[in-house]
């Protein structure tokens, strides 16, 4: 097993429970960690034998483009797509952070973390 991380993916999206959040939008940060068998790709040097991080970034951007009330919903969609579209992904964790959330205080960001593993 090996780990692939894609960190600090910056996106602008329209998530939130407040009407203003879905109209104005805000900045988000997404980080992912994927566990997969990387020994073959380390030997073959072929992209087909690994989890393509361009593919992972695309999934994140596409799912972040779909407005949701909760960050948990977005994270679950990201995980579901990773597992359904790449059989090499064995375990994954995603962090979705809302930068400067409108919660009535000086808060840098709120983050949810969600993980899943492939069922055998």
Protein Blocks (a to p, Z undefined) as FASTA:
>chain_A
ZZdddehiacdddedjbfklmmnopaddddddddddfklmmmnopaklpccfklmmmmmm
mmmmpccfblklmmmmmmmmmmmmomklmbdcdddddehiaehpacfbacddddddddZZ
